[in-house]
């Protein structure tokens, strides 16, 4: 791909964009909190998680984009999921379906956050010939998109108190890392004056204290020990 040769013309940048490269999925592996360290989690928050999967970074648009270019039209709805990509050496987020429509042609659209402020402020139509970069203003949210059919994520969530009992939810995600494949509700009796040891599968924790707002604990071993 040719490097950009900038030329400002009526608010957009002329460029030679012959293509783009979508970034491949990256491995994500680890745990959410370190072992043997005092931690605190609010009600509804993840106390501990372990994960190992491949993921791609995406951008989700929070506003639509509609733009007329001569006889052609750019149309991108709010909520569109854009893939992380590289366009002539610049970071970009590109549509996975055509978003540029003209007589007899449909093309991919790539958008840029040139000021790194959570707003896609420029876009380019990808094509084999000379293209233009146009100014825009589309807020977006970054989102990880798991793409691993054998990946997993296990997590323990603090669900509050029930009398003197601590309620912890277990969530297991496999293949679909958005919706749990398995979940269980766990209850542990909290000791009054001493740390309470609890365990689930290979996870071992010490609960130092807990109330209706937060839990203070230490993870001693993880799911994989």
DACORWO-V917713 format. One line per field, one symbol per residue. ss: DSSP state (a for helix, b for strand, c for the rest). phi: phi as a letter, one per 40 degrees, with the letter a starting at -180 (. if undefined). burial: 1 if it has 9 or more other C-alpha atoms within 8 Angstrom, else 0. A space follows every 50 residues. Layout:
ss: ???
phi: ???
burial: ???
//
This chain:
ss: cccccccbbccbbbbbccccbbcccbbbbbbccccccbbbbbcccbbbbb bbbbbbbbbbbcccbbbbbccbbbbbccccbbbbbbbccbbbbbbccccb bbccbbbcbbbbccccccbbbbbbbccccbbbbbbbbbbbbbbbbbcccc cbbbbbbbbbbbccbbbbbbbbbbcccccccbbbbbbbbccccccbbbbb ccbbbbbbbbcccbbbbbbbbcccc
phi: .cccbcacbfgbbcabbciabcccdbcbaibcbccfacbbbccgcccaab aaacabcbbbcbacbbabbfcbbbbbccgccbccabbfgbcabbccbdbb bbdgabbcbbbbbcbfbgbcbabbccacbcbbbbcaabcabcacbdbbcb caababbcbhbbgcbcbbbbbbbagccbbccaaabbbbccccbbdbcbaa fccbbbccaaacbabbaaccabccf
burial: 00000000000111111111011010010010001000011110111111 11111111111111100000011111111111111111001111100111 11000111111110000011111111100111111001111000011100 11111111111000111111111111100110100000010000110100 0111111111000111111111100
//
